[in-house]
Amino acid sequence: MFYDLTTSSSIEILFTILEKCKGVEQNNKYHPEGDVFTHSVQVLNHALRETDDIDLIFAAMLHDVGKQIQNFNHDKIAVQMLE
């Protein structure tokens, strides 16, 4: 797990990172739902319905946050951001 989730500041950091995805455009062909934030919230909602695994839930929520920097290798960028 990336963060100690026992403090509200740790959780706040994760949601701040996600919120910065508002307005980050994606290819409409693959993501007709809109920007990275909207997509990530939809994926988060699916994860919350399907599992109680907190690591999987946060992975779902944050899987595309690297797109706020660039699309190519956004997964690796996301890991660097979260570290």
Secondary structure, DSSP 8 states (H G I E B T S, - for coil): --S-TTSHHHHHHHHHHHHTTTT----TTT-TT-SHHHHHHHHHHHHHHH---HHHHHHHHHTTGGGGT-STTHHHHHHHHH-
